[in-house]
Amino acid sequence: MRGRRVLGLVFVLALIVSACGDDDATTTTAAADLTKTPGVLTVGSDIPYPPFEDFDPADGTKVIGFDADLMTEIADRLGLTVVWVDTDFDTIFTQLATGVFDVVIAASTITPERALQVNFSDAYYNSQQALTVNTTLNPTIDSTDDLQSGDSVAVQTGTTGADWAAANLADQGVEVREFTTSVADAYNALESGQVTAVINDEPSAVAEVANREGIAIVEVIDTNEHYGIAVDPARTALLDAINQAFADMLDDGTYQEIYDTWFEAPAGSVLYTTPAPAAIGTAENPIVILLAPLVFPEDILPGTEILITSLESSLGMEFEASVPNSYAATVTALCASPEDTIAILPAEAFVVANELCDAEASLTSLRFGYTSYWTEVVVPRTSTITSLADLEGLTWAYPEADSTAGHLIPSAMFAAAGITPGDSIEAGGHTEAVRAVYEGTADFATVRFSPTLDLEGATVWDGTQEGADIPVDLVASCGLSDDGDLVCGTLRPRDARRGLRENYPDVIQKLRILTISDAIPNELVVFGGGFPADIRARVVEAMLRFSTEDPEGFVAAFEVFVWDGLEAVTEADLAGVRTLLAELGFGLEDL
């Protein structure tokens, strides 16, 4: 149901770390600090799904099965009491990501898509899919190759079996019929002849055919899947503790005992091994590039194809890209597979990833020739505000709560200066924050600063506070040019006020820059902590070469990020933002 399972008598457990954790974690972590309810481990699962989880027929409420025994043993070692919550598998990871449960154990395959939402423990079970048929009605079907157009296979919604059937059978004319409730409904449909076959996790299929006449597994589909315990991404300490408890269970033989209770293996067979992973950068194990969701994925990914084409041509390796739905999800996915993942991250997200799983920044981006950006504080030009201290108690407009330049950095600036603004307005964007000041609904705004350019596109800012704004003697000349840009004499403002130029071409006359912050590093090219050093060096070299040898292609690849180049980055470049975030206590939950 939830993942593909292993057939046969030999069970192979892949010990794959698929979430950022600490190998030195212990099972003595204070239980009260691990879960949302002190002392209680809230476990989401989709029950029944034997032999992994089922209700005890003796009382109908107690949860039994391989997953149940495994989870109960881990909880005992952590000093926690398990509370089971039966829920639909189709939404189980979304519920976990929003804090409904502490963990999910439901014979769940670890997949890149799921790892974007939640963290996964080390893998605890290998599995495959099974093709089950009604041998009375279809005695000639011995494999998926025998399925023909017009045949139908039953699957459970949201499972990897459903994914496999859709990817491998649907284009052959085989109908993939999804069942949204218990997987038993799929087998009921098979018994009654409503479907030709069922594709489902092999261990579950074994349990189903044992109690049904005329139903048999005819093929094991080798999908090499690994089950993991899914953990609320906000509970990294719990993830570490679960991994350590599981490792201890392997060492002391408890895992073997639980396994032997629910599965059979021939004498002398190997219970678990660590399979050799496919080489990084191959079709089986492509290098993944995660792009921070600065804008919508459909706007980011076309440019990324240009980057991937360049890297694949230069390195002879396979790459793929995706855009997680948040900075936190990007960091989680990077830490879940640090040996083959690269991420484009803002500085604050990198610092969190570095602390969680030793992610390393190798490159920083250039925007308008700068490797940094700044916060600017915008106030009415006619106001009497002359310093940060004058903002005490005034109405503050900012773009979004998760904006680095618009909210995070200003919050630190105000805290350092001992300033407490009055009411605040989350405007929904940098331009909208400026609009709030222009229209008088806010006294000041904090937005992103970009240096002024000349008419030829060259930066003219001297790097000083005083030089950040348009010179006073040019303010009166500011207005729309023939090409619709905002121009002040021979200068082109590029800060957030420019966004109002069409509706308010006098925005420079009405608003001024009070001050700007210290430099904030631009977005970074970040490698997972386990990424091979030799391949990382080759990727870095290829990206630098792409930026210098094909500048037009590079700009097109990163058009939505407004990048015009790359430079190497050092720890000294990141020290300031690292110190700032430490002072604020900034972590994954703040991304």
C-alpha positions in Angstrom: 0.0 0.0 0.0 2.4 2.7 1.1 5.5 1.5 -0.6 6.8 -1.4 -2.5 7.8 -4.4 -0.6 10.2 -7.4 -0.8 9.1 -10.8 -1.9 10.8 -14.1 -1.3 12.1 -15.4 2.0 15.2 -13.3 2.3 14.6 -9.9 3.7 17.1 -7.2 2.8 17.2 -4.1 4.9 19.0 -1.1 3.4 20.5 1.1 6.1 20.2 4.3 4.2 20.2 7.6 6.1 17.6 9.7 4.4 17.3 12.6 6.7 19.9 14.9 8.4 20.7 13.4 11.7 23.5 13.1 14.3 25.3 9.8 14.5 26.1 10.6 18.1 22.5 11.0 19.2 21.5 8.8 22.1 18.3 7.3 23.3 18.5 9.2 26.6 17.2 12.5 25.1 14.6 13.9 27.5 11.3 12.5 26.4 9.5 15.8 27.2 11.7 17.6 24.6 10.9 15.2 21.8 7.2 15.3 21.1 4.4 17.7 20.8 2.7 16.2 23.9 5.3 15.5 26.6 5.8 11.8 27.2 3.5 10.8 24.3 4.5 9.7 20.8 1.6 10.4 18.5 1.8 8.0 15.6 -0.1 8.3 12.3 -0.8 5.1 10.4 -3.3 3.6 7.9 -4.8 0.6 9.6 -5.3 -2.2 8.7 -2.3 -3.1 6.4 -1.1 -6.6 7.6 1.5 -7.7 8.3 2.8 -4.2 9.1 -0.2 -2.8 11.0 -3.5 -4.3 11.9 -6.1 -4.3 14.7 -5.9 -7.1 17.2 -8.9 -9.4 16.5 -9.2 -10.1 20.2 -10.3 -6.5 21.1 -10.5 -4.6 17.7 -8.6 -1.6 19.1 -5.0 -2.6 19.9 -2.6 -2.1 17.0 -0.4 -5.1 16.2 2.1 -5.9 13.4 5.7 -5.5 12.4 5.5 -1.7 12.3 3.6 -1.6 15.5 6.1 -3.7 17.4 9.0 -1.8 15.9 7.5 1.6 16.8 6.5 0.5 20.3 10.0 -0.8 21.0 11.6 2.5 19.9 9.1 4.5 22.0 9.9 2.4 25.0 13.6 3.1 24.6 12.8 6.8 24.4 10.6 6.8 27.5 7.5 7.5 25.4 3.9 6.1 25.3 2.5 5.4 21.8 -0.9 6.8 20.8 -2.0 5.5 17.5 -4.1 7.6 15.1 -5.7 5.7 12.2 -5.9 8.0 9.1 -6.0 7.8 5.3 -2.7 7.2 3.6 -3.4 9.6 0.8 -3.0 12.6 3.1 -0.8 11.1 5.8 2.4 13.0 4.9 0.6 16.4 4.6 -0.9 15.8 8.0 2.5 15.0 9.5 4.1 18.0 7.9 1.5 20.2 9.6 2.1 18.8 13.0 -0.9 16.5 13.4 1.4 13.6 14.3 4.9 13.3 15.7 5.7 10.4 13.3 4.1 8.2 10.7 4.9 4.5 10.4 2.8 2.9 7.7 5.0 0.7 5.5 6.0 4.0 3.8 8.5 4.0 1.1 11.1 6.8 1.3 10.8 8.9 -1.9 12.3 12.2 -3.0 8.8 13.7 -3.2 7.8 12.7 0.3 11.2 13.9 1.6 10.3 17.4 0.5 7.5 17.3 3.0 8.8 15.3 5.9 12.0 13.8 7.3 12.7 10.1 7.2 14.5 7.8 9.6 17.1 5.4 8.5 15.5 2.7 6.3 14.2 -0.3 8.2 12.8 -2.5 5.5 13.4 -3.3 1.8 10.4 -4.0 -0.4 9.1 -4.7 -3.9 5.8 -4.8 -5.6 3.7 -7.8 -6.4 1.3 -8.6 -9.3 -1.6 -10.6 -8.0 -4.3 -12.2 -10.2 -7.4 -14.3 -10.0 -5.9 -17.5 -11.4 -9.4 -19.0 -11.9 -10.5 -16.1 -14.2 -7.1 -15.3 -15.7 -4.9 -18.5 -15.7 -2.7 -17.3 -18.5 -1.4 -14.1 -16.9 2.0 -14.8 -15.4 3.5 -11.3 -15.4 2.8 -7.7 -16.3 4.0 -8.5 -19.8 0.8 -10.5 -20.2 -1.5 -7.6 -19.5 -3.2 -6.2 -22.5 -5.0 -3.1 -23.5 -8.4 -3.2 -21.9 -7.2 -5.1 -18.8 -7.4 -3.3 -15.5 -5.2 -3.3 -12.4 -6.3 -2.2 -8.9 -4.0 0.0 -6.8 -4.3 2.0 -3.6 -4.4 5.8 -4.0 -1.2 7.6 -3.0 1.1 4.5 -3.0 4.2 3.7 -4.9 2.4 0.8 -6.4 -0.1 3.3 -8.0 2.9 5.3 -9.2 4.6 2.3 -10.8 1.4 1.2 -12.5 0.7 4.6 -13.9 4.2 4.9 -15.2 4.6 1.5 -16.7 1.1 0.2 -17.6 -1.2 3.1 -18.4 0.5 4.0 -21.7 -0.1 0.3 -22.8 -3.9 0.8 -22.5 -4.1 -0.9 -19.1 -6.6 0.8 -16.9 -5.2 1.8 -13.5 -8.1 1.8 -11.1 -7.5 3.5 -7.7 -9.1 2.5 -4.5 -9.0 5.2 -1.8 -9.9 3.2 1.3 -8.5 -0.1 2.5 -6.3 -2.1 0.2 -8.6 -5.1 0.9 -11.1 -3.4 -1.4 -8.7 -3.9 -4.3 -8.5 -7.6 -3.6 -12.2 -7.9 -3.1 -12.6 -6.4 -6.6 -10.0 -9.0 -7.9 -12.0 -11.9 -6.4 -15.2 -10.8 -7.9 -13.6 -10.2 -11.4 -14.0 -6.4 -11.4 -10.3 -6.0 -12.1 -7.7 -8.2 -13.9 -5.0 -7.8 -11.3 -3.7 -6.0 -8.2 -0.4 -4.3 -7.9 0.6 -3.8 -4.3 3.4 -4.1 -1.8 4.6 -7.7 -1.8 4.3 -8.5 2.0 0.8 -7.1 2.1 0.0 -9.2 -1.0 1.3 -12.3 0.8 -1.0 -11.6 3.7 -4.0 -11.1 1.4 -3.6 -14.2 -0.8 -3.2 -16.4 2.3 -6.9 -15.9 3.1 -8.4 -15.9 -0.4 -9.1 -18.9 -2.7 -8.0 -18.7 -6.3 -5.9 -15.5 -5.7 -2.1 -15.8 -6.3 1.0 -13.7 -6.6 2.4 -14.4 -10.1 5.2 -11.8 -10.3 7.5 -9.9 -8.0 8.4 -6.5 -9.5 11.8 -5.5 -8.4 11.4 -1.8 -7.4 14.1 -1.8 -4.6 12.1 0.4 -2.2 13.0 1.3 1.4 10.6 1.9 4.2 11.3 4.6 6.7 9.6 6.2 9.7 8.5 9.6 8.7 9.1 12.3 11.2 7.6 15.8 11.6 10.3 18.1 10.1 10.1 20.4 13.1 11.3 17.5 15.4 14.9 17.0 14.4 15.8 15.8 17.9 13.1 13.1 17.7 14.5 12.0 14.4 18.0 11.7 15.8 16.7 9.7 18.8 14.7 7.3 16.6 17.8 6.6 14.4 19.9 5.9 17.5 17.3 3.7 19.0 17.0 1.7 15.8 20.7 1.3 15.5 20.8 0.0 19.1 18.1 -2.5 18.2 20.1 -3.8 15.3 23.2 -4.2 17.5 21.5 -5.9 20.4 19.3 -8.3 18.3 15.9 -6.8 19.2 15.2 -5.9 15.6 15.9 -9.5 14.5 13.5 -10.8 17.1 10.7 -8.5 15.9 11.4 -9.4 12.3 11.3 -13.1 13.1 7.9 -12.6 14.7 6.3 -11.4 11.5 8.4 -12.8 8.7 10.1 -16.0 7.8 13.7 -16.3 6.5 15.7 -19.5 5.7 18.4 -20.5 8.1 21.7 -18.7 7.4 20.1 -16.0 5.3 21.2 -12.4 5.6 18.7 -10.2 7.4 20.0 -6.9 6.2 22.8 -5.6 4.0 23.9 -2.2 2.7 23.4 -2.3 -1.0 26.0 -0.4 -3.1 24.3 2.8 -4.3 24.4 3.7 -8.0 27.2 6.0 -8.9 26.4 9.7 -8.4 25.5 11.5 -11.6 24.1 8.4 -13.4 20.6 8.0 -14.7 19.9 5.8 -11.6 21.3 8.4 -9.2 21.2 11.8 -10.8 22.6 14.8 -9.0 19.6 16.8 -7.7 19.5 20.6 -7.8 17.0 22.1 -5.5 16.0 25.7 -6.2 14.7 27.9 -3.4 11.1 29.0 -4.2 11.8 32.7 -4.8 8.9 32.6 -7.3 6.6 30.0 -8.7 8.2 26.7 -9.9 6.8 27.1 -13.4 8.8 30.4 -13.6 12.0 28.9 -12.3 12.3 25.5 -13.9 12.6 26.6 -17.6 15.8 28.5 -16.8 17.1 25.5 -14.8 16.9 23.3 -17.9 19.5 25.6 -19.5 21.7 25.1 -16.5 21.3 21.3 -16.5 22.0 21.2 -20.2 25.3 23.1 -19.6 26.3 20.9 -16.7 25.5 17.6 -18.4 27.4 18.6 -21.5 30.4 19.8 -19.5 30.6 17.0 -17.0 29.0 14.0 -18.7 26.8 13.4 -15.7 23.0 13.3 -15.1 21.2 16.1 -13.3 17.6 16.8 -12.3 15.9 19.8 -10.7 13.0 20.5 -8.5 11.5 23.5 -6.5 10.4 22.6 -3.0 7.5 24.6 -1.6 9.4 26.5 1.1 12.9 27.2 2.3 12.4 24.8 5.1 11.4 22.0 2.7 14.5 22.8 0.6 16.8 22.5 3.6 15.0 19.3 4.7 15.4 17.7 1.2 19.1 18.7 1.0 19.8 17.1 4.4 17.7 14.0 3.5 20.1 13.2 0.7 23.3 15.1 1.3 25.5 12.8 -0.8 24.0 13.8 -4.2 22.1 17.1 -3.7 22.9 20.7 -4.5 20.7 23.6 -3.4 20.3 27.2 -4.3 19.6 28.9 -0.9 19.5 32.3 0.7 22.1 32.9 3.3 19.8 32.3 6.3 18.6 28.9 4.9 22.2 27.9 4.3 23.2 28.6 7.9 20.4 26.4 9.1 21.4 23.6 6.7 25.0 23.9 7.8 24.0 23.5 11.4 21.6 20.6 10.7 23.7 18.5 8.3 27.0 20.1 7.6 26.0 21.6 4.3 28.7 23.6 2.6 28.5 26.8 0.5 30.9 27.0 -2.4 29.7 29.8 -4.6 27.8 33.0 -4.1 25.8 34.8 -6.8 26.5 38.2 -8.4 23.6 40.6 -8.9 24.3 43.9 -10.6 28.0 43.2 -9.9 27.5 42.6 -6.2 27.7 39.4 -4.1 25.5 41.0 -1.4 22.3 42.9 -1.0 21.0 45.2 1.7 17.9 46.3 3.6 16.7 49.8 3.1 14.4 51.8 5.3 12.0 54.0 3.3 10.3 57.0 4.8 8.3 60.0 3.4 10.7 62.6 2.0 9.0 65.4 4.0 9.0 63.5 7.3 11.2 64.6 10.3 12.6 61.0 10.7 16.4 61.2 10.7 17.5 58.1 12.4 16.3 54.6 13.5 15.5 55.9 16.9 12.8 58.1 15.3 10.9 54.9 14.2 9.9 54.0 17.8 6.2 53.4 17.9 5.6 54.1 14.2 3.6 51.9 11.8 5.9 49.5 10.0 5.2 48.0 6.5 7.3 45.0 5.4 6.9 42.5 2.5 6.4 39.1 4.2 7.3 37.7 7.6 9.9 35.3 5.9 11.6 38.0 3.9 15.3 38.3 4.8 15.8 41.9 3.7 12.2 43.0 4.4 11.7 41.5 7.9 14.5 39.3 9.3 17.3 41.8 9.0 15.2 44.8 10.1 14.0 42.9 13.1 17.6 42.4 14.2 18.5 46.1 13.4 15.6 47.3 15.6 16.4 44.9 18.4 20.1 46.0 18.4 19.0 49.6 18.5 16.5 49.0 21.2 13.6 50.1 19.0 10.1 48.8 19.1 7.9 49.8 16.2 4.2 50.3 16.6 1.6 48.5 14.4 2.9 46.5 11.5 1.5 45.7 8.1 2.5 42.5 6.2 2.1 44.1 2.7 2.6 41.0 0.5 5.7 42.2 -1.4 8.4 44.8 -1.5 6.5 47.1 -3.9 3.4 46.8 -1.8 5.4 47.7 1.4 6.7 50.9 -0.4 3.1 51.6 -1.6 1.9 51.6 2.0 4.3 54.4 2.9 3.5 56.4 -0.3 -0.3 56.1 0.4 0.1 57.0 4.1 -1.0 53.7 5.6 2.5 53.1 7.1 5.1 55.5 8.5 8.0 53.5 7.1 8.9 50.4 5.2 11.8 47.9 5.1 12.6 46.5 1.7 15.4 45.2 -0.4 18.0 47.7 -1.6 19.7 47.5 -5.0 22.4 50.0 -6.1 21.6 52.7 -8.6 22.8 52.3 -12.2 23.8 54.9 -14.8 22.1 55.1 -18.2 24.5 52.5 -19.6 23.7 50.0 -16.9 26.9 50.4 -14.8 26.6 50.6 -11.0 27.4 54.1 -9.7 26.9 53.5 -5.9 30.0 54.4 -3.9 29.1 51.9 -1.1 28.3 54.5 1.5 25.1 55.2 3.4 25.0 58.7 2.0 25.4 57.6 -1.5 22.6 55.0 -1.4 19.9 57.4 -2.4 19.5 59.6 -5.4 21.5 62.9 -4.9 19.2 65.7 -3.7 19.9 67.9 -6.7 18.6 65.2 -9.1 15.4 64.3 -7.1 13.2 66.9 -9.0 14.2 65.4 -12.3 13.0 61.8 -11.5 10.3 60.4 -13.7 9.4 57.9 -16.4 11.6 57.7 -19.4 10.4 56.9 -22.9 11.1 53.3 -22.4 9.0 53.2 -19.2 11.9 53.1 -16.8 12.4 55.3 -13.7 15.2 57.8 -14.5 16.7 60.6 -12.4 18.9 62.7 -14.7 21.7 60.3 -15.7 20.8 57.7 -13.1 18.4 54.7 -13.0 17.2 53.8 -9.4 17.0 50.1 -8.8 15.7 49.9 -5.2 12.2 48.8 -4.3 10.7 52.2 -4.9 11.1 51.6 -8.6 8.2 49.1 -8.5 5.7 52.0 -8.1 7.0 53.9 -11.2 4.0 53.2 -13.4 1.3 54.3 -11.0 3.4 56.8 -9.0 6.2 58.2 -11.2 6.9 60.8 -8.5 7.8 58.1 -6.0 11.4 59.3 -5.6 10.1 62.8 -4.9 7.8 61.5 -2.3 10.0 58.8 -0.6 13.6 58.7 0.5 16.0 56.1 1.9 16.6 56.7 5.6 19.4 54.1 5.9 20.6 50.8 4.7 21.8 47.7 6.6 25.1 45.9 6.5 25.7 43.6 3.5 23.7 40.4 3.3 25.1 37.6 1.1 23.3 36.9 -2.1 21.8 33.4 -2.7 24.4 30.6 -2.4 25.2 27.4 -4.2 25.2 24.9 -1.4 26.3 21.2 -1.4 25.1 18.5 0.9 27.5 17.6 3.7 28.1 14.2 2.2 28.6 15.3 -1.4 31.9 13.8 -2.8 34.6 16.5 -2.7 36.1 15.6 -6.1 32.7 15.8 -7.9 31.8 19.0 -6.0 35.0 20.6 -7.3 34.1 19.6 -10.8 30.6 21.0 -10.5 31.9 24.3 -9.1 34.4 24.6 -11.9 31.7 23.9 -14.5 29.3 26.5 -13.1 32.0 29.1 -13.0 33.0 28.3 -16.5 29.3 28.5 -17.6 29.0 32.0 -16.1 32.1 33.3 -17.8 32.2 31.5 -21.1 28.4 31.7 -21.8 27.3 34.8 -20.0 24.1 35.2 -22.0 23.1 31.5 -21.3 24.0 31.9 -17.6 21.8 35.0 -17.3 18.9 33.2 -19.1 19.3 30.2 -16.8 19.0 32.4 -13.7 16.8 35.1 -15.1 14.2 34.9 -12.3 17.0 35.1 -9.7 18.5 38.1 -11.5 22.0 36.6 -11.4 24.7 37.8 -13.7 27.7 35.8 -12.4 29.2 33.7 -9.6 32.1 34.0 -7.2 33.7 31.7 -4.7 32.4 32.3 -1.1 34.3 32.0 2.1 33.3 31.6 5.8 34.3 35.2 6.4 31.7 36.3 3.9 29.0 34.5 5.9 30.2 35.3 9.4 28.0 38.4 9.8 24.7 36.7 8.9 25.7 33.6 11.0 26.2 35.8 14.0 22.9 37.6 13.4 20.9 34.4 13.2 22.5 33.0 16.3 21.5 36.1 18.2 17.9 35.7 17.0 17.8 32.0 17.8 16.8 31.4 14.1 16.2 27.7 13.1 14.4 25.5 10.6 11.0 26.4 12.0 11.6 30.0 11.2 12.3 29.4 7.5 
